[in-house]
């Protein structure tokens, strides 16, 4: 297998048929696996070091190929000696930004975590090319190298995924006892720790939702959404009202579609880093349809919702807590 084809594979430029051939070749021998992984790490490091200072990638790649030609016959060596040999090759190629280089060249299946805080959103590109958007108060954990047959990530919070298609490498999103398996698609998952449900919304492709607690398996079609209630072990599948309801938060919008005031409060708390409390339970069930810009002021949003006369609010003395109560019916 030529280096040019392998590079195109790592850059995602091959057709499905060509990609399958490379993956078959990759699994044929330990030498093939090492060659592709070495090339992956070379390109991975070069790409990131270029953002710090310019390097001669052509020269580095030529040196890399020379190292491959000079490789001694395979013999049994200790894990420590093998690790030292690997490190020596790459230290010779990149004598700059040593802390970053050594971190990236760690070949163990290290777990990486990306987390967002209150009011934050983040966009992450995983090693296999999958793009993930994380909403506020969310985190995703994944392996630093996703060259294995099965690509697994763990999500807590809300994330929107555009999965890089790899026919023989299913992509799995897990949360507690639930899993969502895909091959190449666009979907949103919501699974916050302070909520007793998980919801998956499919925009393109196909996903398999499974839940171990009740041996549930449901295949979703584009435009469908599944809602699983963990308290009652019940689920429902329904049509998505509009894509904006699902992806609005990515584009800086806050969308409420037939949402209860309690659901709205939780979303606003995460986005604006405020605390919203209720004086009674009945007002929590009031429902609203509205959409706002994420740049809007929290107090403007609350005031506009209050204009419906379904509730009233007041600010706590520190201005970081909003207290909501029922309107007087007298």
C-alpha positions in Angstrom: 0.0 0.0 0.0 1.6 3.3 -1.1 2.1 6.2 1.3 0.1 8.5 -0.9 -3.0 6.3 -0.6 -2.5 6.0 3.2 -2.2 9.8 3.6 -5.4 10.2 1.5 -7.1 7.7 3.8 -6.1 9.6 6.9 -7.3 12.8 5.4 -10.7 11.3 4.5 -10.2 11.8 0.7 -10.8 8.2 -0.5 -14.0 6.6 -1.8 -15.8 4.0 0.4 -14.4 1.2 -1.7 -10.8 2.5 -1.5 -11.3 3.1 2.3 -12.4 -0.5 2.8 -9.3 -1.8 0.9 -7.0 0.2 3.2 -8.8 -1.0 6.3 -8.5 -4.6 5.1 -4.8 -4.1 4.5 -4.5 -2.5 7.9 -5.8 -5.6 9.6 -3.7 -8.1 7.7 -0.5 -7.7 9.9 1.1 -5.9 12.8 3.6 -4.2 10.4 0.7 -2.7 8.4 -1.0 -1.4 11.6 2.3 0.1 12.8 3.0 1.8 9.5 -0.4 3.4 9.3 -0.4 4.4 12.9 3.1 5.9 12.6 2.0 7.9 9.6 -1.1 9.0 11.4 0.9 10.4 14.3 3.4 12.0 12.0 0.6 13.9 10.2 -1.3 14.6 13.4 1.8 16.2 15.1 2.8 18.1 11.9 -0.6 19.6 11.6 -0.7 21.0 15.1 2.9 22.1 15.3 2.3 24.2 12.2 0.0 26.4 14.2 2.9 27.2 16.5 5.7 27.7 14.1 6.6 26.7 10.5 8.2 23.3 9.9 9.4 21.5 6.8 6.8 18.8 6.3 8.3 17.4 3.1 11.7 17.0 4.8 10.1 15.3 7.8 8.1 12.9 5.6 11.2 12.0 3.6 13.0 11.3 6.9 10.1 9.2 8.0 10.2 7.0 4.9 14.0 6.6 5.3 13.4 5.4 8.8 10.9 2.8 7.5 13.5 1.5 5.0 16.1 1.2 7.7 13.9 -0.7 10.1 15.6 -3.8 11.4 13.9 -7.3 11.1 11.2 -7.8 13.7 12.4 -9.5 16.9 11.0 -9.9 20.3 11.9 -6.9 22.5 10.6 -5.6 25.8 7.8 -3.1 25.8 10.1 -0.5 27.3 12.7 -0.8 24.5 10.0 -0.6 21.8 8.6 2.5 23.4 12.1 4.0 23.6 12.7 3.2 19.9 9.4 4.8 18.9 10.2 7.9 20.9 13.7 8.2 19.4 12.3 8.3 15.8 9.9 11.1 16.6 12.2 13.1 18.8 14.7 13.1 15.9 12.0 14.5 13.6 10.6 17.2 15.8 13.0 18.9 18.2 10.5 21.6 19.0 7.5 22.1 21.3 8.7 19.0 23.1 5.9 19.0 25.7 3.1 19.0 23.1 5.0 16.5 20.9 5.5 13.9 23.7 1.9 14.3 24.8 0.6 13.6 21.3 2.9 10.7 20.7 1.6 8.7 23.6 0.5 5.6 21.8 -1.7 4.2 24.6 -5.5 4.3 24.2 -5.6 7.4 26.4 -9.1 8.8 27.2 -9.6 12.4 26.4 -12.4 14.6 27.9 -13.8 17.8 26.6 -16.2 19.7 29.0 -18.2 22.9 28.8 -19.2 25.0 31.8 -22.3 27.2 32.4 -23.0 29.4 29.4 -20.4 27.8 27.2 -20.6 25.8 23.9 -17.8 24.0 22.2 -17.0 22.3 18.8 -14.8 19.3 18.8 -13.3 17.3 15.9 -12.6 13.7 16.9 -9.6 11.8 15.5 -11.8 9.9 13.0 -13.2 13.1 11.5 -16.5 13.2 13.4 -17.6 16.7 14.4 -19.3 17.2 17.8 -21.0 20.3 19.2 -21.4 20.4 22.9 -24.0 22.5 24.7 -23.5 24.1 28.1 -22.7 21.9 31.1 -21.8 18.9 28.9 -18.8 16.7 28.5 -17.7 14.0 26.1 -15.0 11.3 26.7 -13.3 9.5 23.8 -10.1 7.6 23.0 -7.3 9.7 21.5 -6.9 7.2 18.7 -10.1 6.0 16.9 -8.4 3.7 14.4 -10.1 0.6 16.0 -13.1 -1.2 14.5 -15.5 0.3 17.0 -15.6 4.0 17.8 -17.0 4.7 21.3 -17.7 8.0 23.0 -19.4 8.7 26.3 -21.6 11.7 26.6 -23.2 13.6 29.5 -25.2 16.6 28.7 -26.3 17.6 25.1 -24.3 17.0 21.9 -24.9 17.2 18.2 -23.0 14.8 16.1 -22.0 14.7 12.4 -20.4 11.3 12.2 -17.7 10.5 9.7 -19.0 7.5 7.6 -17.0 4.2 8.1 -19.0 1.3 6.9 -17.1 -1.3 9.0 -16.6 0.9 12.1 -19.8 1.6 14.0 -19.9 4.8 16.0 -21.4 4.4 19.5 -22.6 7.2 21.9 -23.2 5.9 25.4 -24.7 7.3 28.5 -25.3 5.1 31.6 -27.2 2.0 30.3 -28.2 3.6 26.9 -26.4 3.4 23.6 -26.9 4.9 20.2 -25.1 3.2 17.3 -24.6 4.8 13.9 -22.6 4.3 10.7 -22.7 7.8 9.3 -25.4 10.4 10.2 -26.4 13.7 11.8 -28.2 13.5 15.2 -28.6 15.2 18.5 -28.5 13.6 22.0 -29.7 15.1 25.2 -28.9 13.2 28.5 -28.3 15.6 31.4 -27.6 14.3 34.9 -30.3 16.4 36.5 -33.0 15.1 34.1 -34.4 11.6 34.2 -34.5 11.0 30.5 -32.4 10.6 27.4 -33.6 11.9 24.0 -32.1 11.3 20.6 -33.2 13.2 17.5 -32.2 12.0 14.0 -31.8 14.5 11.1 -29.9 12.3 8.5 -29.0 8.6 8.2 -30.0 5.9 10.6 -29.4 5.2 14.3 -30.1 2.3 16.6 -31.2 3.3 20.1 -30.7 0.6 22.8 -31.4 0.5 26.5 -30.1 -2.4 28.6 -32.6 -1.9 31.4 -35.6 -3.2 29.3 -33.7 -4.8 26.5 -35.0 -2.1 24.1 -33.8 -1.7 20.5 -35.4 1.0 18.3 -34.2 2.0 14.8 -34.9 5.7 14.0 -35.5 7.2 10.6 -34.7 10.7 9.6 -37.0 13.2 11.1 -37.8 11.0 14.1 -37.0 11.5 17.8 -37.0 9.0 20.7 -37.6 10.0 24.3 -36.8 7.4 27.0 -38.1 8.0 30.5 -35.6 6.3 32.9 -37.9 6.7 36.0 -40.7 4.7 34.4 -38.8 2.7 31.9 -41.0 3.9 29.1 -40.3 5.4 25.7 -42.0 7.2 22.8 -41.0 7.9 19.2 -42.5 10.9 17.4 -41.8 13.3 14.5 -39.5 16.2 14.9 -41.4 19.5 14.6 -38.5 21.3 12.9 -34.8 21.0 12.6 -34.4 24.4 14.2 -35.9 22.9 17.4 -33.0 20.4 17.5 -30.0 22.4 16.2 -31.0 26.0 17.1 -28.6 26.0 20.1 -25.6 25.4 17.7 -26.5 28.5 15.8 -26.8 30.7 18.9 -30.6 30.4 19.3 -32.6 29.4 22.3 -35.8 27.6 21.1 -38.8 26.5 23.2 -41.4 24.4 21.5 -44.4 23.5 23.7 -41.9 23.5 26.6 -42.9 23.7 30.3 -41.7 26.5 32.4 -39.7 24.0 34.4 -37.9 22.8 31.2 -37.3 26.4 30.2 -35.8 27.2 33.6 -33.3 24.4 33.4 -32.2 25.5 29.9 -31.8 29.1 31.0 -29.9 28.1 34.1 -27.3 26.3 32.0 -27.0 29.0 29.4 -26.9 32.1 31.7 -25.4 30.7 34.9 -28.3 31.8 37.1 -30.5 30.0 39.6 -34.3 29.8 38.9 -36.6 28.6 41.7 -40.4 28.2 42.0 -42.7 29.0 44.9 -45.2 26.3 43.8 -45.4 23.3 41.5 -48.4 24.3 39.4 -46.6 27.1 37.6 -43.9 24.8 36.5 -46.3 23.1 34.1 -47.2 26.3 32.1 -46.2 25.8 28.5 -44.6 28.2 26.0 -43.6 28.4 22.3 -40.8 31.0 21.8 -37.3 31.5 20.4 -34.6 33.9 21.4 -31.0 34.8 20.4 -28.4 33.4 22.8 -27.0 37.0 23.0 -30.3 38.2 24.5 -30.3 39.2 28.2 -31.7 36.7 30.6 -33.9 39.3 32.2 -35.3 40.4 28.8 -36.3 36.8 28.1 -38.0 36.3 31.5 -39.8 39.6 31.1 -41.1 38.7 27.7 -42.3 35.4 28.9 -43.9 37.0 31.9 -45.9 39.3 29.6 -48.1 36.3 28.8 -49.4 36.8 32.4 -49.0 33.1 33.1 -46.5 33.8 35.9 -44.7 36.6 37.7 -41.1 36.8 38.9 -38.8 38.7 41.2 -35.0 38.9 41.6 -33.1 37.8 44.6 -30.9 40.5 46.2 -27.8 39.1 44.5 -29.4 39.3 41.0 -28.2 35.8 40.2 -31.4 34.1 41.4 -34.9 34.4 39.8 -37.9 33.4 41.8 -41.0 32.5 39.8 -44.5 32.3 41.2 -48.1 32.0 40.0 -50.1 35.1 39.1 -52.7 36.2 41.5 -56.1 34.9 40.3 -58.1 37.2 42.5 
